[in-house]
Structures are given as structure tokens and as C-alpha cells.
Amino acid sequence: MIANLGAELLSWQAVFDTNFVPIAVTAGLLLALVAAMFSRIAGVVVFVFTVAGAAAYGARDAIIALAGG
């Protein structure tokens, strides 16, 4: 039962990696563009958080390993 649940979770993780991450990054960058129309600082802040979030998500395995997990 637990092994099946783990396999199901990993299969959904693959779907999430393939489909959601590029959409989320694109949406974040578009949000940065819209924010920049109102305030340059707001656009920079949204852009930095979008890029940092994408980088952290890409390095999640290394981060988990560093945390001892």
C-alpha cells in the first residue's frame, strides 16, 4: 500500500514537473511585466522572486540532500 502510494506520488511529480513549472515561470514573468508598468521596483521584486523560485525548484533535490532528507 505505501509503495503504491509512493509510486503514485512520483508519477504526479513527473506530471507537475513537465506541465506546471514552465507555466508558473511564464506567469511569474508576465506578472513582473505588469508590475513593472506600475512600479519599476515592484517589477524587479516580482522578477527576482520568480527567478529565485524557479532556481530553488530546479535545485530541490540538492536542497533536500543538504537538509539531510
C-alpha positions in Angstrom: 0.0 0.0 0.0 2.7 2.5 1.0 4.9 1.6 -2.0 1.9 2.1 -4.4 1.2 5.5 -2.8 4.9 6.5 -3.2 4.8 5.4 -6.9 1.6 7.4 -7.5 3.2 10.4 -5.8 6.3 10.2 -8.1 4.1 9.8 -11.2 2.3 13.0 -10.3 5.6 14.8 -9.6 6.6 14.0 -13.1 3.4 15.5 -14.5 3.9 18.6 -12.3 7.5 19.0 -13.5 6.5 18.7 -17.1 3.3 20.7 -17.2 3.1 23.2 -14.3 6.6 24.6 -13.8 7.0 26.2 -17.3 3.5 27.7 -17.0 4.2 29.0 -13.5 7.5 30.6 -14.6 5.9 32.2 -17.6 3.0 33.5 -15.5 5.5 34.9 -13.0 7.4 36.7 -15.7 4.2 38.1 -17.2 3.2 39.3 -13.7 6.6 41.0 -13.4 6.0 42.8 -16.7 2.6 44.0 -15.5 4.0 45.1 -12.1 6.8 47.0 -13.9 4.2 49.0 -15.7 3.1 50.5 -12.4 6.4 50.5 -10.5 9.9 49.6 -11.6 10.7 48.3 -8.1 7.7 46.1 -8.0 8.6 44.6 -11.4 12.1 43.9 -10.2 10.9 42.3 -7.0 8.4 40.0 -8.7 11.1 39.1 -11.3 13.7 38.3 -8.7 11.2 36.1 -6.7 10.1 34.3 -9.9 13.7 33.5 -10.9 14.7 32.6 -7.4 11.7 30.3 -7.0 12.4 28.6 -10.3 16.0 28.1 -9.4 15.1 26.7 -6.0 12.6 24.3 -7.6 15.2 23.2 -10.1 17.7 22.6 -7.2 15.2 21.0 -4.9 16.9 17.6 -4.8 20.2 19.3 -3.8 18.4 21.4 -1.2 16.7 18.3 0.3 20.1 16.5 0.4 21.7 19.4 2.2 18.8 19.4 4.7 19.6 15.7 5.4 16.4 14.3 3.8 
